[in-house]
Amino acid sequence: MTQRRLHLNAFLMNTGHHEASWRLPQSEPHAHVELGHYVELARIAERGTFDSLFLADSPQLWGSVAQRPAGALEPLTLLTALATATEHIGLIATASTSYNSPYNLARRFASLDIISGGRAGWNVVTTAGAEAARNFGLDAEPAHAERYARAAEFLDVAAKLWDSWEDDAVVADKAAGVWGDDARIHPPRHRGRYFGVEGALNVPRSPQGYPLLVQAGSSEDGKAFAARYAEAVFTAQQTVEDARAFYTDLKSRTARAGRDPGHIKVLPGIVPVLGSTEAEARANERILEDHIVYDHGVARLESLLQLAPGTLDLDGRLPADLPDESAVEGAKSRYTLVVELARRERLTVRQLIGRLGGGRGHHTFAGTPEQVADRIESWFTQGAADGFTIMPAVLPSGLEAFVEHVVPVLRARGLLRTEYGPRQTLRERYGLPRPANQYVTPGTPAPALV
Amino acid sequence: MTQRRLHLNAFLMNTGHHEASWRLPQSEPHAHVELGHYVELARIAERGTFDSLFLADSPQLWGSVAQRPAGALEPLTLLTALATATEHIGLIATASTSYNSPYNLARRFASLDIISGGRAGWNVVTTAGAEAARNFGLDAEPAHAERYARAAEFLDVAAKLWDSWEDDAVVADKAAGVWGDDARIHPPRHRGRYFGVEGALNVPRSPQGYPLLVQAGSSEDGKAFAARYAEAVFTAQQTVEDARAFYTDLKSRTARAGRDPGHIKVLPGIVPVLGSTEAEARANERILEDHIVYDHGVARLESLLQLAPGTLDLDGRLPADLPDESAVEGAKSRYTLVVELARRERLTVRQLIGRLGGGRGHHTFAGTPEQVADRIESWFTQGAADGFTIMPAVLPSGLEAFVEHVVPVLRARGLLRTEYGPRQTLRERYGLPRPANQYVTPGTPAPALV
């Protein structure tokens, strides 16, 4: 029997996930818009036989640009360029269902999937926050439940569009003068609550059928959505107990939704800070914390917690009377995670900011390569993860260190492939089926959409 | 004094602009989705020191797929991949102002401009037709004038977004912990008739400031729009007289709009069909015509002329009582061009379809390389063009033939550069200024937007 293997997803972000990473001597402060930087990262991840690259996104400029690198190359555009610089690795772009049209976005993912030979993935987000809404003619963000209802219809329409060409719609009969078979083109004729989409896509069905569908929200709405649609889930979990509970819950929700629980891969985020000794790893972590500008952190925390500016005291604790998650319209699960982290570990605001600086709520772990591999193996074997989203604190050095020092340990333990082998689609890498075409086998909706 | 030089723009389209091109033995019927095909075309055009590549677009699947290759890679996605495969050539993507959001589209063009080192161009279209409208929740296309009003506001908002970062907004002061200067970020705070866009773009200002702004509509609304915004104009002109009239009119409209008429480049489309002798060129043209499936052509012509199916007789002429252009809501200038062509040359429907098959109303010219060069030179020196949009009937062979045989003649006559020389932005290739930032020099609106 083949040993169960880890999946690894590299979450790329300009100079790294730690907010102070750009201040280190080795960091290039213009990395956010340098294609060469991202090509280097992609190639390092391919040396580490990662399954995929991952890019976050929101259609807005976040807060103050004083604090850290802001702005980025648009993810699908950047991943298209990276598709030409890589051969095997998957390319997962975040894109919003609240601020896109299904026709436009379905085209772009199908195009990237074709150009990359079946390596496209879509991290489906509903985009919290009024700032993004105000860039699209709205005064306030749509309500959380409303955003998820729109997202569900968006995915249904997108699936119809991706299925609108049968795989063999192009007959290319030169002698008869018949290029395509109109009977194998299926206009969605969709009229729903949020979208009307009449015609077929103007891109043929792509190698994967649909891009790999990824999801990252851990609210109730988010988990229900993931159980129905997602094939991979990126999640922030602070402890192995929380991660196991999340994993078990999501797998059983997926089964209850009528899907194979093996067809949803759970990939918690981890921020590894490496050192050749434990002391060196802690020192590296300390260097990063020492570069944090705490004023920025306070402002950001006040914004997340929906507190008035000036409420928080750096050396005090969070207020005891914070509202419950259910009263929050924004990033619900992030809100709860931060509040629980502060309370569980009795952190001051300063300590909390230090902990969040590394990966905004993701599991930060400083240690030797063996210790990081141990942590990964223990979560993996205890039913807390199918793999991990690696979020290096500093880039490219943190990804390079992970690939040079942790990857060999994981390979030696038989937990990670040693080479890619033949070309595969991203779905094949993650052990997921290619969706059937709903117009070819009606009554058998596509696997992800049961 | 430097000799005035031609600009050349290569309009790429799957197996070529002739509708029957895919049926030729040398054509690859799956070229529409093959990146390798487009990389080959781009490299041929770069050998010919073209200024730019050009891709058409409409967010819909056109009519029947039986007739000719349909569907395509989404243009900005494809051009991003081509940016990594080329070094000098400009990359012009068509995108609709009716079916995009300014924030999303401005990001994508800025990202392509950064990735390509300043080689992005945007062919601004308003997208005619109900089919496209029905893919975006509308029942019918917006009225022609309404589409142009929206396009004007779209460009104004996009310019604000492209200017929302000053060029030196990133200060990257590691010691002080200040990455960007918030005072050099300018949120548009735009509230208009069609769009509300509050915040700054999440992409820094790109090498060209704005992508090269191209326009292709020749209706009254289209020409007014071009005079105000466009820096290059792609137009269909059948005769040198018509082309001169158009050229003169557009330059004077541009001057009346307060802009330098030298800052709008007129690039009529030309479909060259080459042969080593005139007889061979005509034979090559005949081979293409012989591969046309005329039933398809009749249906398409009836659709353009807004006639009921079955109205037209292949061997008859167009009806005498066609409505005037002013009564048409769709592609107005194309409508008039086709009707006038048929009447001027007293063409039967069959002959008209043969003429349109090559380039849908663009100037088709069969001849030897010397004759094609003569035609180009004569239009260029008679004040009918600043350059040409080359639309090969068959691809890649037609582009290759043009570069191998016509380009050397143009170079020998001093009409075309012999090499690219140092790297330049697309604007620099076309001799156009980089727009000033409207927030840095208020009161001096950006050149393209005077």
Interface residues (C-beta under 8 A of the other chain):
Chain A: A20 W22 R23 L24 P25 S27 P29 H30 H32 V33 L35 S58 P59 Q60 L61 W62 S64 V65 A66 Q67 R68 P69 A70 G71 A72 L73 E74 L76 T77 L78 T80 A81 A83 T84 A85 Y99 N100 S101 Y103 N104 R107 R108 A110 S111 L112 I114 I115 E131 R134 N135 F136 G137 L138 S164 W165 A169 V170 A172 K174 G177 V178 W179 G180 D181 D182 I185 F195 G196 V197 E198 G199 A200 L201 N202 V203 P204 H291 V293
Chain B: A20 W22 R23 L24 P25 S27 P29 H30 H32 V33 L35 S58 P59 Q60 L61 W62 S64 V65 A66 Q67 R68 P69 A70 G71 A72 L73 E74 L76 T77 L78 T80 A81 A83 T84 A85 Y99 N100 S101 Y103 N104 R107 R108 A110 S111 L112 I114 I115 E131 R134 N135 F136 G137 L138 S164 W165 A169 V170 A172 K174 G177 V178 W179 G180 D181 D182 I185 F195 G196 V197 E198 G199 A200 L201 N202 V203 P204 H291 V293
